[in-house]
């Protein structure tokens, strides 16, 4: 099945109009209709209901959208990869959770791209399950996470540690920090267990988020407290916008790197791995500027 058929299907699903879909794809409306008919015949089901100009996805069409998106995106990725190969450039796709990017990978990416010439890089911010799936699908070379992937085909091991500190917009004791706009940040599965042990009787968090940057922006604007990486909050501690909560202990979270054992880019992956193990989490460029602008 030609992937263009799925591209056409997604365009019709988005526009809900054959004419607009044909204009966007630079093909005739008859070609659009023919491709949709080809899909419906292949799957032996109706994908759209048509009532004059009102076109809607059927339940089968709705289910097909996800599969079509995967096929089209995979083709785009393959096209990009092969174009790099034809230009003799080596591409590495690096992925991490949003929190990993905020606290560690942003600085790593800058150093890695400066150190390795002749490489093309793709940087992706993904959830843990997406990282796992993309590694299995071979569309991701390297994944960074707070918890290792326990998959036989992967090699996962610790490469660094992230130091978390409990900070607040006001000078506070430990017990007070959780009573006024405490923001719980997801720093991995093990963090959740340890957090429950450390602070068993605290009120429900005012806000939960999977991203340290969201927590930082929120408490700087609204007030409150959160466990955040020292690398992220250092400029704000120095400027007096944030304070470390009195009586709180620093919290070390391990950082893991994962990749396929039989990756075709294993030699290059090991070069990057060797480089990033020497990099300490540091304040990102934008956070440095933000701290400087408040002084």
N, C-alpha and C positions, 0 to 999 in steps of 0.2 A: 504494500500500500504506500503510495507516494505521500511523503510528509506534507506536501502542499495541500493535500486534501484536508488534513487536520488543521493546518493554518487557516484554510477557508472556513472550516467549521467554527473555529474559535472567533473569527472575525464576524461571522453571522450571529453567533451567540452574543457577542459584545454589542453589535449595532442593532440587532433585532430587525434588520432590514437588508434584503438582498441587494438592492441598488447601492446603498451606502457601502456595503461590504465590497462590492465589485469596484467601486471608485477607490477605496482605500488600498485594494490589492492590485489595481491597474489591470484588471481583466474584465471581460464582458459579464453581464448578469447571467447570460446563458451558461457561461463556464462555471459560475458560482452554483447555479442550480444543478448542473451536471455533476459537480463534485459532491454536493450534499446527497444527491440521489445515489451516487456510487457508494458513499458511506452507509446510507440506509440499506442498500441492497446487501452490502458486505455483512452488516450486523443483523440484517433481517428484522429491522425495527424502525419505527418512526422516531426521528430526532427532534423535529420541530412540528408544532401545530401552526397552521396557516389560516387566518381569517382576514381576508383582504390584506391590509398593511400591518396587521397585528400578528407578529411572529413571536412565538414563545417556545422555550425548550420543553420537551417532554421529560418525564422522570428519567428515561433512558438517556436523553441528551444531557441532562444535568450530571448524571453519573459519568458520562464520557468526557466531560470537560477536564477533569483532573488528569486523566490518562493522556488526553491530547496535549495538555500543557507540558507534561513530562516529556513526551516525544518531541515536541517542537523545541523545548529548551535544551534537550540533550543534543539534538541536531545542531543547534546554534553553537553549543559548547564544542562539539566535535569539529565543526567548521573553523572555529577560532583556533583550536588546538592545531589542526592541520595546516592552517595558514601560517602559524608561528613556526611549525616544523619546516615548511617550505622555504621560510626565510632564515632557516638555520638558527632560530632563537629557541632557547629552552624555556618552557613555561612551568611554573610551579603554582598550584592553587593552594592557598593557605586559608584555613577556616578556624574560627573561634567563637565562643559565645559572646554576646554583647559585653558582659562584664570583663571577660578576658581582654577584649580590645581596649576597653577603657583603662584598665589597670596595667597592662603588660604589652600586648601585641602591637599597639600603635607605635610605641617606641621601637620595638623589635623590627617592625616592618621598615622603618626608616633606616635602621642600621644595616639590615640584611640587603636592602636594595642598593645601598651605597657600597656595600662590600662585594657583592656578586655582580659582575658585569656580564653582558650577553644574555641576561635572563629576562623573560617576560613573566610578570606576576599577576595573579588574580587573588584578591582579598575578599573574603566573605564573612559576614556576621550571621551566625545561624544558631538555632537551638540545638541542644544536645542530641535529640533524636535525628535531626537533619544532618548533623555532622556524622553520626553513625551510618546513616543511609548513604550519604554521598561517598564515604570511604568505601563502603561495600560496592557501590555502583562504579567506582573508579573515576569519579568526577571530582574528587578532592584528594590531594596528595598528603597534606598535613593537617591535623586537627589538634587544637589546644583546648583543654577543659580542666575543670576542677576535680573531676572524678575520672578514673581510668576506664577505658572501654574493655570489657571482658569478652573479647571475641577472639577465637583461635587464630584467625587470619591477620590480626593486628598485633603490632608491638606497641605497648603503652608503658611509659615509665615517667617518673618525676624528673623535671628539669630545673625547677626553681620553687621558690616559696613567695607567697604574697602576704604582706603584713597588714592586717586589718586593725583599725583603731576606732573606738567608740567616740564620736565627736558630736558636739552640740553647738548651737548658735549662741548659747549662754553658758556661763560657768555653772556647772551643776555637779551634784553628787551622783553616784551610780544609781541609787534608787529613784531619784527624781527624773533621770533621763528618759525613762520608759513611760512616764505619765503624761507627757505633753508632746504630741506629734512625733512619736517614735516611728521611723520608717524602717521596715524590715526589708533587707535586700537579700535576694537568693544567691548565696555564694556556694551552691552545690549541696548535694545530698548529705554529706557528712557534716557540713555546717549546720544544717537543719537539726540534726540529732544533737550535736554539741550545744547548739543555742538553747534547745529545750532543757538540757541538763544544767547549763549555766544560769539560766533565767527562768525557772519553772513557774513562778507565780506572778509574772508581769501581766499588765492589761493587754488586750488585743492590739496589734499595731494600728496606728492611724492610717498607714499606707503600706502596701506591699508592692514591690517591683522587682523585676529581674535585671535591672540596669542601675549600676552605681551612679552613672551620670544623671539619671532622672532623680535619684535620691538626693544627690548633691544640689542640683538646681532647685529642688523643692524646698529643702531646709534653708538654703540661702535666702529664698524669697519669703517663705512662710514661717521660718523658725522650726526648731525641732532637733532631732538627733538621729544618728544612723551609724552602723558599722561600715566604714569606708576604707579603701586602701590608703596607706600613708603616702604612696606615690601620687594619689589623686588630690589629697587634701593639704599636702605640704604648703603650697603657696597661701592657702587660706588660714592655716594655723599661724604662719609667719606674719600675715597682715592683720591678725586679730579678728577676722570674720568668724572663725571657728575656734573652739576650745576642746581639748581632750577631756573627756568626762573623768572627774576625780574618782579614784578607786577602781577604775576599769583597767583590765589587763589587755595587752596586745594579743592578737589572735593570728597565728600563722596558718595559712591555707596552702597546701601543695598545688603546684601547677603541673599538669601532665601533657606530654606530647604523644600523639598516636599516628601511626601510618601502617599501610599494608606491608607485610613482610616480603611479599613477592612483587612489590611495585617496580615498574619498569624505570622509574626515576629514583631508585633507591640510593644510588651514589650521590646524586644531587641533594636528596633529602637529608642524608647523613652530613653533608656539608653545612646545610642550614641548621641542622640539629646541633652540631658542634659549635656553631656561631652563637645560637640563641642561649645555650647553656651558660655562656659567659656574660650575658646581659642581665643586669639587675633591673627590676621594675623601677622606673623613674617617672617623674611628672611629665605628662605629654606637653607638647609645644603650646597648644591652645590653653591648657590649664596654667602654664607658666605665665602666659600673657594676661590671663584673667586675674591672677594673683597680683601681678605687677601693676595692673590698672587700678587696683583698689588702694594702693599705697599713697 
